[in-house]
Amino acid sequence: MHPFEFFSRTKLIVGAGTLSRLGEIAAELGGTRALVVSDPGVVSTGHTSVGVSMLTQAGIDCTIFDQFAENPTTDHIASGAATARKTQPDLIVAIGGGSSLDCAKGINFLQSFGGDMQDYWGRNKAPISKGPMIPSIAVPTTAGTGSETQSFALITDSSTHVKMACGDSRAAFRAAILDVDLTLTQPHRVTSLTAIDAISHAVESHVCRTATPASRLFSKEAWTLLANNVPKVFDDPSNKKARAAVQLGAAWAGIAIEHSMLGAAHACANPLTSQFGVAHGQAVGVMLPHVVGFNTSCSQIRYHELVQSIDPSAQVSSAGKSLSDWLFDILDLSDLETHLSHLDITASDIKSLASAATLQWTAGFNPRPLNSDDFFKLYQAAL
């Protein structure tokens, strides 16, 4: 067995109604002044005001920062950091989807260490001598990104439109509240986008080059929860038991990524988002079945470990195809697009997309090495 590490930096509080514990958890972390990071859509649902109420009842002063959108940019982070400099929070609370959670982490980087967001592109770019970051709490209102259990923030460079992964162990949330009630207000499209994203995390983290025995425990359990419950959520959005399972599955997948990484589907997805504005869940969903097919020659056994959860009689020899077929079916069930051509991508766009995909960090973790020609063929197959 190759050497590996396992760690758990985030305390999970799981269950319907657990948002009521936000003030208690914040007080445990010593919070007195909180910067609450929440996007306008989540603010409009009322979840943010409930969270703020819990914090104020615990004697914590709150400032809300909501001046950002999906896929937070370096400009958004700079604006949030300016707010933080004025209020000097000793606690950061993120209430919302992956964008809110990533934005909160980004603000934390700049408030804790200074500089620009680009300074932290990569892993552990801030010296240990700079000390800890501000304690933070995540309250996810979607079930997909797994950002609540990861130490990375995905921030888009406002100038280049490149999505930067900025990671540091100190950026991990100290606690995350998984209250399924908060996911019930999601529009169907958001539910679909985030669920497909979570599925992609479980699949790619399970087979990537840096997967470990520990990460695969979480990726496999994440897959089992997601594969068996996402169809139920699509069929009946009010099914709280299924939604809770999907929410937990997304968090487990986040832990799997934290201890491993992703692969070619995410490398393909990022240029679709940066160049054409395709939503991340849609982009990774349309590419994932084709990437699974590409990887089958070297990942058949690992894919079989996943497929058994939905088909105990599945054979190793056909596991990759079975998984790919299931992914096509779930994408169709999600009401998302199943072809790039339906997203206004044309054959003339593929060359530039393939070139950009080869530069993506996650490409290097794919179980089967890829070059530009391989990416070209993947995009061509998805067209």
C-alpha beads as a LAMMPS data file, in Angstrom:
LAMMPS data file: protein, C-alpha beads

383 atoms
382 bonds

1 atom types
1 bond types

-500.0 500.0 xlo xhi
-500.0 500.0 ylo yhi
-500.0 500.0 zlo zhi

Masses

1 110.0

Atoms # bond

1 1 1 0.000 0.000 0.000
2 1 1 1.308 3.424 -0.950
3 1 1 1.648 5.947 1.910
4 1 1 -1.245 8.354 2.288
5 1 1 -2.738 10.823 4.758
6 1 1 -6.251 11.301 6.078
7 1 1 -7.578 14.306 7.963
8 1 1 -10.927 15.830 8.837
9 1 1 -10.840 19.602 9.253
10 1 1 -14.567 20.335 9.121
11 1 1 -17.112 19.426 11.783
12 1 1 -20.388 18.368 10.148
13 1 1 -23.743 19.104 11.767
14 1 1 -26.315 17.098 9.820
15 1 1 -30.097 17.083 9.983
16 1 1 -33.303 18.949 9.245
17 1 1 -33.587 22.125 11.289
18 1 1 -29.913 22.284 12.252
19 1 1 -29.620 25.870 11.011
20 1 1 -30.967 26.693 14.474
21 1 1 -27.554 25.737 15.863
22 1 1 -25.657 28.354 13.874
23 1 1 -25.411 30.839 16.756
24 1 1 -24.237 28.158 19.155
25 1 1 -21.522 26.956 16.770
26 1 1 -20.406 30.500 16.005
27 1 1 -20.086 31.244 19.722
28 1 1 -18.008 28.094 20.192
29 1 1 -15.569 29.500 17.630
30 1 1 -15.331 32.740 19.584
31 1 1 -17.175 34.852 17.053
32 1 1 -18.297 38.361 17.982
33 1 1 -18.354 40.059 14.539
34 1 1 -19.419 37.973 11.544
35 1 1 -19.169 38.689 7.854
36 1 1 -22.071 36.760 6.323
37 1 1 -21.408 35.927 2.660
38 1 1 -24.572 35.072 0.755
39 1 1 -25.571 35.597 -2.880
40 1 1 -28.645 37.684 -3.772
41 1 1 -30.698 34.653 -4.795
42 1 1 -30.228 32.987 -1.421
43 1 1 -30.910 36.268 0.369
44 1 1 -34.249 36.451 -1.454
45 1 1 -35.288 33.025 -0.124
46 1 1 -35.046 34.233 3.472
47 1 1 -32.377 31.698 4.492
48 1 1 -29.791 34.426 5.055
49 1 1 -32.029 36.455 7.357
50 1 1 -32.788 33.353 9.431
51 1 1 -29.069 32.652 9.747
52 1 1 -28.348 36.233 10.729
53 1 1 -31.123 36.037 13.323
54 1 1 -29.464 32.973 14.865
55 1 1 -26.147 34.803 15.005
56 1 1 -27.550 37.987 16.542
57 1 1 -29.406 35.978 19.167
58 1 1 -25.996 34.603 20.156
59 1 1 -24.699 38.164 20.577
60 1 1 -22.802 38.296 17.290
61 1 1 -22.842 41.455 15.158
62 1 1 -23.369 40.723 11.456
63 1 1 -22.518 42.385 8.156
64 1 1 -23.907 40.848 4.977
65 1 1 -21.869 40.793 1.756
66 1 1 -23.953 39.784 -1.269
67 1 1 -22.344 41.649 -4.169
68 1 1 -21.344 38.635 -6.260
69 1 1 -22.873 36.114 -8.629
70 1 1 -22.392 32.566 -9.899
71 1 1 -18.700 31.739 -10.395
72 1 1 -17.278 34.516 -8.162
73 1 1 -14.500 36.547 -9.750
74 1 1 -11.389 38.214 -8.415
75 1 1 -13.279 41.519 -8.589
76 1 1 -16.029 40.096 -6.365
77 1 1 -13.446 38.846 -3.891
78 1 1 -11.687 42.214 -3.815
79 1 1 -15.011 43.917 -3.097
80 1 1 -15.789 41.479 -0.295
81 1 1 -12.320 41.928 1.160
82 1 1 -12.861 45.700 1.197
83 1 1 -16.003 45.134 3.266
84 1 1 -14.054 42.858 5.588
85 1 1 -11.349 45.489 6.102
86 1 1 -14.021 47.945 7.221
87 1 1 -15.778 45.579 9.624
88 1 1 -12.809 43.469 10.805
89 1 1 -14.760 40.218 11.304
90 1 1 -13.480 37.505 13.609
91 1 1 -15.807 34.989 11.934
92 1 1 -16.920 34.383 8.343
93 1 1 -20.215 32.602 7.660
94 1 1 -21.139 31.436 4.157
95 1 1 -24.830 30.802 3.490
96 1 1 -25.621 29.630 -0.026
97 1 1 -24.413 27.401 -2.825
98 1 1 -20.889 26.745 -3.986
99 1 1 -20.458 30.323 -5.173
100 1 1 -21.177 31.701 -1.695
101 1 1 -18.856 29.186 -0.077
102 1 1 -16.035 29.836 -2.544
103 1 1 -16.502 33.597 -2.251
104 1 1 -16.259 33.352 1.542
105 1 1 -13.010 31.399 1.286
106 1 1 -11.609 33.905 -1.186
107 1 1 -12.418 36.845 1.095
108 1 1 -10.823 34.944 3.954
109 1 1 -7.572 34.599 1.987
110 1 1 -7.301 38.332 1.368
111 1 1 -8.424 39.408 4.830
112 1 1 -6.086 36.938 6.536
113 1 1 -3.027 37.221 4.302
114 1 1 -3.447 40.311 2.107
115 1 1 -2.443 40.590 -1.537
116 1 1 -4.574 39.593 -4.528
117 1 1 -6.492 36.385 -5.174
118 1 1 -4.065 35.465 -7.951
119 1 1 -1.345 35.164 -5.291
120 1 1 -3.039 32.036 -3.942
121 1 1 -3.630 30.160 -7.187
122 1 1 -2.460 26.641 -6.443
123 1 1 -1.953 24.917 -3.127
124 1 1 -0.564 26.385 0.129
125 1 1 0.842 29.571 -1.409
126 1 1 0.614 31.564 1.853
127 1 1 3.558 30.866 4.203
128 1 1 2.742 29.001 7.417
129 1 1 4.404 31.889 9.249
130 1 1 1.406 34.076 8.334
131 1 1 -0.627 32.126 10.861
132 1 1 -4.218 30.852 10.706
133 1 1 -7.125 32.186 8.700
134 1 1 -10.314 33.585 10.208
135 1 1 -12.573 30.800 11.536
136 1 1 -15.416 30.113 9.126
137 1 1 -18.721 28.236 8.966
138 1 1 -20.472 26.894 5.863
139 1 1 -24.235 26.613 5.523
140 1 1 -24.795 25.104 2.051
141 1 1 -28.219 25.614 0.501
142 1 1 -27.507 23.361 -2.481
143 1 1 -26.249 19.795 -2.706
144 1 1 -23.480 19.562 -5.251
145 1 1 -20.158 21.327 -5.064
146 1 1 -18.911 19.763 -1.825
147 1 1 -17.138 23.059 -1.119
148 1 1 -18.212 22.766 2.505
149 1 1 -15.760 19.904 3.028
150 1 1 -12.895 21.193 0.859
151 1 1 -10.055 23.635 1.451
152 1 1 -10.092 24.975 -2.124
153 1 1 -11.868 28.065 -3.460
154 1 1 -12.637 28.221 -7.183
155 1 1 -12.310 31.846 -8.264
156 1 1 -12.465 33.207 -11.817
157 1 1 -9.791 35.701 -12.839
158 1 1 -11.718 38.790 -13.960
159 1 1 -9.127 39.598 -16.636
160 1 1 -8.341 36.217 -18.167
161 1 1 -11.589 34.375 -17.242
162 1 1 -9.473 31.429 -16.083
163 1 1 -10.974 29.549 -13.158
164 1 1 -8.313 29.381 -10.446
165 1 1 -8.244 26.686 -7.747
166 1 1 -6.842 28.359 -4.627
167 1 1 -6.220 25.904 -1.808
168 1 1 -4.837 25.974 1.701
169 1 1 -5.569 23.643 4.588
170 1 1 -6.290 26.708 6.723
171 1 1 -9.103 27.737 4.359
172 1 1 -11.277 24.749 5.288
173 1 1 -14.479 25.604 7.117
174 1 1 -14.309 24.812 10.817
175 1 1 -17.911 23.624 10.704
176 1 1 -20.600 22.968 8.100
177 1 1 -24.325 22.758 8.762
178 1 1 -26.140 20.354 6.433
179 1 1 -29.793 21.305 6.927
180 1 1 -31.842 19.597 4.221
181 1 1 -34.677 22.094 4.699
182 1 1 -32.526 24.768 3.072
183 1 1 -32.308 22.767 -0.167
184 1 1 -36.080 22.633 -0.682
185 1 1 -36.210 26.129 -2.186
186 1 1 -33.859 25.271 -5.055
187 1 1 -35.303 25.710 -8.551
188 1 1 -35.344 22.462 -10.541
189 1 1 -32.476 23.614 -12.762
190 1 1 -30.255 24.373 -9.756
191 1 1 -31.100 20.972 -8.267
192 1 1 -30.122 19.335 -11.558
193 1 1 -26.896 21.274 -12.040
194 1 1 -25.654 20.657 -8.504
195 1 1 -26.685 16.986 -8.408
196 1 1 -24.881 16.224 -11.671
197 1 1 -21.830 18.069 -10.347
198 1 1 -21.837 15.958 -7.180
199 1 1 -22.101 12.754 -9.222
200 1 1 -19.134 13.846 -11.326
201 1 1 -17.110 14.451 -8.166
202 1 1 -17.793 10.946 -6.877
203 1 1 -16.930 9.305 -10.206
204 1 1 -13.778 11.286 -10.990
205 1 1 -12.326 11.258 -7.485
206 1 1 -12.766 7.472 -7.325
207 1 1 -10.551 6.770 -10.328
208 1 1 -8.085 9.669 -10.383
209 1 1 -4.349 9.022 -10.085
210 1 1 -4.080 10.396 -6.552
211 1 1 -7.004 8.453 -5.078
212 1 1 -6.207 6.649 -1.822
213 1 1 -7.928 3.923 0.216
214 1 1 -9.347 6.697 2.409
215 1 1 -10.596 8.866 -0.460
216 1 1 -12.258 5.873 -2.112
217 1 1 -14.210 5.106 1.054
218 1 1 -15.831 8.520 0.669
219 1 1 -16.152 8.546 -3.120
220 1 1 -17.849 5.152 -3.129
221 1 1 -20.270 6.050 -0.327
222 1 1 -20.938 9.386 -2.031
223 1 1 -21.700 7.583 -5.279
224 1 1 -24.019 5.104 -3.532
225 1 1 -26.017 7.897 -1.892
226 1 1 -26.138 9.988 -5.049
227 1 1 -26.843 7.269 -7.594
228 1 1 -29.692 5.836 -5.552
229 1 1 -31.283 9.138 -4.539
230 1 1 -30.739 11.729 -7.284
231 1 1 -33.332 9.976 -9.519
232 1 1 -35.799 10.088 -6.608
233 1 1 -35.228 13.831 -6.165
234 1 1 -35.771 14.423 -9.888
235 1 1 -38.978 12.385 -9.705
236 1 1 -40.256 14.058 -6.515
237 1 1 -38.498 17.302 -5.488
238 1 1 -40.340 17.281 -2.133
239 1 1 -38.742 13.969 -1.080
240 1 1 -36.742 15.202 1.936
241 1 1 -35.254 11.800 2.717
242 1 1 -33.768 11.572 -0.784
243 1 1 -32.643 15.206 -0.696
244 1 1 -30.889 14.643 2.628
245 1 1 -29.066 11.641 1.159
246 1 1 -27.980 13.712 -1.857
247 1 1 -26.808 16.534 0.409
248 1 1 -24.698 14.138 2.475
249 1 1 -23.421 12.431 -0.662
250 1 1 -22.220 15.772 -2.002
251 1 1 -20.349 16.435 1.249
252 1 1 -18.746 12.971 1.193
253 1 1 -17.683 13.590 -2.417
254 1 1 -16.082 16.844 -1.276
255 1 1 -14.023 14.917 1.264
256 1 1 -13.026 12.462 -1.472
257 1 1 -11.788 15.336 -3.654
258 1 1 -9.937 16.861 -0.716
259 1 1 -7.957 13.630 -0.354
260 1 1 -7.528 12.911 -4.077
261 1 1 -8.535 15.123 -7.023
262 1 1 -10.677 15.105 -10.194
263 1 1 -9.967 14.371 -13.856
264 1 1 -10.605 15.009 -17.533
265 1 1 -14.334 15.759 -17.286
266 1 1 -13.567 18.809 -15.162
267 1 1 -10.677 19.730 -17.439
268 1 1 -13.156 19.700 -20.340
269 1 1 -15.833 21.559 -18.391
270 1 1 -13.827 24.585 -17.298
271 1 1 -13.152 25.955 -20.827
272 1 1 -16.843 25.491 -21.671
273 1 1 -17.675 27.710 -18.708
274 1 1 -14.951 30.316 -19.214
275 1 1 -15.264 30.620 -23.012
276 1 1 -18.984 30.059 -23.554
277 1 1 -20.642 30.638 -20.180
278 1 1 -21.959 27.080 -19.880
279 1 1 -23.014 26.388 -16.289
280 1 1 -20.484 24.134 -14.573
281 1 1 -22.885 21.281 -13.761
282 1 1 -24.120 21.277 -17.352
283 1 1 -20.588 21.359 -18.744
284 1 1 -19.206 18.553 -16.633
285 1 1 -22.386 16.506 -17.064
286 1 1 -22.301 16.529 -20.852
287 1 1 -18.609 15.518 -20.888
288 1 1 -18.500 12.907 -18.094
289 1 1 -20.010 9.902 -19.953
290 1 1 -17.499 10.352 -22.757
291 1 1 -14.596 10.656 -20.314
292 1 1 -15.726 7.464 -18.575
293 1 1 -15.673 5.720 -21.946
294 1 1 -12.177 7.065 -22.618
295 1 1 -10.907 5.889 -19.218
296 1 1 -12.485 2.436 -19.307
297 1 1 -9.366 0.729 -20.626
298 1 1 -7.504 1.497 -17.382
299 1 1 -10.334 1.996 -14.847
300 1 1 -12.696 -0.911 -15.443
301 1 1 -12.268 -2.413 -11.968
302 1 1 -12.763 0.924 -10.217
303 1 1 -15.835 1.653 -12.312
304 1 1 -17.164 -1.784 -11.385
305 1 1 -16.876 -0.828 -7.698
306 1 1 -19.299 2.000 -8.407
307 1 1 -21.671 0.219 -10.780
308 1 1 -22.292 -2.561 -8.255
309 1 1 -24.187 -0.050 -6.115
310 1 1 -26.861 0.300 -8.788
311 1 1 -26.565 -3.121 -10.422
312 1 1 -25.202 -5.920 -8.186
313 1 1 -25.133 -8.295 -11.161
314 1 1 -22.909 -6.035 -13.255
315 1 1 -19.827 -7.628 -14.799
316 1 1 -16.335 -6.135 -14.583
317 1 1 -15.885 -6.438 -18.333
318 1 1 -18.826 -4.129 -19.058
319 1 1 -18.634 -1.803 -16.039
320 1 1 -17.366 1.226 -17.936
321 1 1 -20.136 1.013 -20.527
322 1 1 -22.761 0.407 -17.843
323 1 1 -21.607 3.490 -15.961
324 1 1 -21.462 5.613 -19.097
325 1 1 -24.970 4.514 -20.097
326 1 1 -26.292 5.338 -16.622
327 1 1 -24.693 8.797 -16.776
328 1 1 -26.338 9.477 -20.149
329 1 1 -29.674 8.422 -18.658
330 1 1 -29.382 10.582 -15.531
331 1 1 -28.358 13.595 -17.619
332 1 1 -31.458 13.108 -19.741
333 1 1 -33.606 12.716 -16.609
334 1 1 -32.173 15.954 -15.213
335 1 1 -33.593 17.974 -18.140
336 1 1 -30.109 19.322 -18.879
337 1 1 -28.719 19.275 -22.394
338 1 1 -27.069 16.069 -23.574
339 1 1 -25.030 17.448 -26.496
340 1 1 -22.649 20.371 -26.894
341 1 1 -24.418 21.381 -30.100
342 1 1 -27.509 22.123 -28.002
343 1 1 -25.358 24.594 -26.049
344 1 1 -24.383 26.559 -29.168
345 1 1 -20.972 24.891 -29.409
346 1 1 -19.933 24.181 -32.992
347 1 1 -17.290 22.016 -34.627
348 1 1 -15.184 25.115 -35.255
349 1 1 -14.977 25.719 -31.478
350 1 1 -13.480 22.347 -30.604
351 1 1 -9.852 23.103 -31.416
352 1 1 -9.645 26.048 -29.015
353 1 1 -11.545 24.121 -26.347
354 1 1 -9.148 21.181 -26.620
355 1 1 -6.156 23.485 -26.392
356 1 1 -7.558 25.105 -23.240
357 1 1 -8.446 21.751 -21.672
358 1 1 -4.854 20.515 -21.874
359 1 1 -3.834 23.426 -19.621
360 1 1 -6.336 22.568 -16.893
361 1 1 -4.832 21.371 -13.622
362 1 1 -7.253 18.470 -13.193
363 1 1 -6.213 16.968 -16.526
364 1 1 -2.996 15.741 -14.931
365 1 1 -4.909 13.627 -12.414
366 1 1 -6.959 11.695 -14.958
367 1 1 -6.227 7.936 -14.765
368 1 1 -5.441 7.802 -18.481
369 1 1 -3.063 10.471 -19.836
370 1 1 -4.498 12.850 -22.430
371 1 1 -3.115 15.139 -25.079
372 1 1 -4.782 17.839 -27.158
373 1 1 -5.915 15.311 -29.759
374 1 1 -7.608 13.209 -27.063
375 1 1 -9.481 16.260 -25.785
376 1 1 -10.466 17.137 -29.352
377 1 1 -12.004 13.689 -29.786
378 1 1 -13.849 13.924 -26.457
379 1 1 -15.415 17.253 -27.416
380 1 1 -16.175 15.894 -30.881
381 1 1 -17.945 12.878 -29.366
382 1 1 -20.035 15.158 -27.124
383 1 1 -20.971 17.512 -29.955

Bonds

1 1 1 2
2 1 2 3
3 1 3 4
4 1 4 5
5 1 5 6
6 1 6 7
7 1 7 8
8 1 8 9
9 1 9 10
10 1 10 11
11 1 11 12
12 1 12 13
13 1 13 14
14 1 14 15
15 1 15 16
16 1 16 17
17 1 17 18
18 1 18 19
19 1 19 20
20 1 20 21
21 1 21 22
22 1 22 23
23 1 23 24
24 1 24 25
25 1 25 26
26 1 26 27
27 1 27 28
28 1 28 29
29 1 29 30
30 1 30 31
31 1 31 32
32 1 32 33
33 1 33 34
34 1 34 35
35 1 35 36
36 1 36 37
37 1 37 38
38 1 38 39
39 1 39 40
40 1 40 41
41 1 41 42
42 1 42 43
43 1 43 44
44 1 44 45
45 1 45 46
46 1 46 47
47 1 47 48
48 1 48 49
49 1 49 50
50 1 50 51
51 1 51 52
52 1 52 53
53 1 53 54
54 1 54 55
55 1 55 56
56 1 56 57
57 1 57 58
58 1 58 59
59 1 59 60
60 1 60 61
61 1 61 62
62 1 62 63
63 1 63 64
64 1 64 65
65 1 65 66
66 1 66 67
67 1 67 68
68 1 68 69
69 1 69 70
70 1 70 71
71 1 71 72
72 1 72 73
73 1 73 74
74 1 74 75
75 1 75 76
76 1 76 77
77 1 77 78
78 1 78 79
79 1 79 80
80 1 80 81
81 1 81 82
82 1 82 83
83 1 83 84
84 1 84 85
85 1 85 86
86 1 86 87
87 1 87 88
88 1 88 89
89 1 89 90
90 1 90 91
91 1 91 92
92 1 92 93
93 1 93 94
94 1 94 95
95 1 95 96
96 1 96 97
97 1 97 98
98 1 98 99
99 1 99 100
100 1 100 101
101 1 101 102
102 1 102 103
103 1 103 104
104 1 104 105
105 1 105 106
106 1 106 107
107 1 107 108
108 1 108 109
109 1 109 110
110 1 110 111
111 1 111 112
112 1 112 113
113 1 113 114
114 1 114 115
115 1 115 116
116 1 116 117
117 1 117 118
118 1 118 119
119 1 119 120
120 1 120 121
121 1 121 122
122 1 122 123
123 1 123 124
124 1 124 125
125 1 125 126
126 1 126 127
127 1 127 128
128 1 128 129
129 1 129 130
130 1 130 131
131 1 131 132
132 1 132 133
133 1 133 134
134 1 134 135
135 1 135 136
136 1 136 137
137 1 137 138
138 1 138 139
139 1 139 140
140 1 140 141
141 1 141 142
142 1 142 143
143 1 143 144
144 1 144 145
145 1 145 146
146 1 146 147
147 1 147 148
148 1 148 149
149 1 149 150
150 1 150 151
151 1 151 152
152 1 152 153
153 1 153 154
154 1 154 155
155 1 155 156
156 1 156 157
157 1 157 158
158 1 158 159
159 1 159 160
160 1 160 161
161 1 161 162
162 1 162 163
163 1 163 164
164 1 164 165
165 1 165 166
166 1 166 167
167 1 167 168
168 1 168 169
169 1 169 170
170 1 170 171
171 1 171 172
172 1 172 173
173 1 173 174
174 1 174 175
175 1 175 176
176 1 176 177
177 1 177 178
178 1 178 179
179 1 179 180
180 1 180 181
181 1 181 182
182 1 182 183
183 1 183 184
184 1 184 185
185 1 185 186
186 1 186 187
187 1 187 188
188 1 188 189
189 1 189 190
190 1 190 191
191 1 191 192
192 1 192 193
193 1 193 194
194 1 194 195
195 1 195 196
196 1 196 197
197 1 197 198
198 1 198 199
199 1 199 200
200 1 200 201
201 1 201 202
202 1 202 203
203 1 203 204
204 1 204 205
205 1 205 206
206 1 206 207
207 1 207 208
208 1 208 209
209 1 209 210
210 1 210 211
211 1 211 212
212 1 212 213
213 1 213 214
214 1 214 215
215 1 215 216
216 1 216 217
217 1 217 218
218 1 218 219
219 1 219 220
220 1 220 221
221 1 221 222
222 1 222 223
223 1 223 224
224 1 224 225
225 1 225 226
226 1 226 227
227 1 227 228
228 1 228 229
229 1 229 230
230 1 230 231
231 1 231 232
232 1 232 233
233 1 233 234
234 1 234 235
235 1 235 236
236 1 236 237
237 1 237 238
238 1 238 239
239 1 239 240
240 1 240 241
241 1 241 242
242 1 242 243
243 1 243 244
244 1 244 245
245 1 245 246
246 1 246 247
247 1 247 248
248 1 248 249
249 1 249 250
250 1 250 251
251 1 251 252
252 1 252 253
253 1 253 254
254 1 254 255
255 1 255 256
256 1 256 257
257 1 257 258
258 1 258 259
259 1 259 260
260 1 260 261
261 1 261 262
262 1 262 263
263 1 263 264
264 1 264 265
265 1 265 266
266 1 266 267
267 1 267 268
268 1 268 269
269 1 269 270
270 1 270 271
271 1 271 272
272 1 272 273
273 1 273 274
274 1 274 275
275 1 275 276
276 1 276 277
277 1 277 278
278 1 278 279
279 1 279 280
280 1 280 281
281 1 281 282
282 1 282 283
283 1 283 284
284 1 284 285
285 1 285 286
286 1 286 287
287 1 287 288
288 1 288 289
289 1 289 290
290 1 290 291
291 1 291 292
292 1 292 293
293 1 293 294
294 1 294 295
295 1 295 296
296 1 296 297
297 1 297 298
298 1 298 299
299 1 299 300
300 1 300 301
301 1 301 302
302 1 302 303
303 1 303 304
304 1 304 305
305 1 305 306
306 1 306 307
307 1 307 308
308 1 308 309
309 1 309 310
310 1 310 311
311 1 311 312
312 1 312 313
313 1 313 314
314 1 314 315
315 1 315 316
316 1 316 317
317 1 317 318
318 1 318 319
319 1 319 320
320 1 320 321
321 1 321 322
322 1 322 323
323 1 323 324
324 1 324 325
325 1 325 326
326 1 326 327
327 1 327 328
328 1 328 329
329 1 329 330
330 1 330 331
331 1 331 332
332 1 332 333
333 1 333 334
334 1 334 335
335 1 335 336
336 1 336 337
337 1 337 338
338 1 338 339
339 1 339 340
340 1 340 341
341 1 341 342
342 1 342 343
343 1 343 344
344 1 344 345
345 1 345 346
346 1 346 347
347 1 347 348
348 1 348 349
349 1 349 350
350 1 350 351
351 1 351 352
352 1 352 353
353 1 353 354
354 1 354 355
355 1 355 356
356 1 356 357
357 1 357 358
358 1 358 359
359 1 359 360
360 1 360 361
361 1 361 362
362 1 362 363
363 1 363 364
364 1 364 365
365 1 365 366
366 1 366 367
367 1 367 368
368 1 368 369
369 1 369 370
370 1 370 371
371 1 371 372
372 1 372 373
373 1 373 374
374 1 374 375
375 1 375 376
376 1 376 377
377 1 377 378
378 1 378 379
379 1 379 380
380 1 380 381
381 1 381 382
382 1 382 383
